[in-house]
């Protein structure tokens, strides 16, 4: 579990660092705990997908223009 939490934190932090001026909050004020719950729910609904797909879906939800992702 802690590996997944570290992966999620790192993915989101890296996206924040490399977006616009490096200060954008891609979670739009959502706490990390709430993001874990959102991603866990997404993963339960999409069991054949990878965790990073869930993280990308969360980022896309709050940043549809800045994060261009082709979701299938």
Phi, psi and omega in degrees: 000315183295332176297319180294318179298315178297320179296314180298311179302315181295319180298311182292318179297318178296319178297316177302318184292329185253015179250133178049243184267010179084000182245003182293139176260097184293344178271000178052044178087357178291138178289159176299321179299318177293326178292323177298317180297317180297313181294319178299318178296316179299317180295322176296324180281343183227064187296340181272356181263163180274159179302319181297333174295322178293320178295316179298322178296320178295314178298317180299322181302319183265348185219059185296334181271318184287329184248099182272108184229136176266101178272134181254000000 
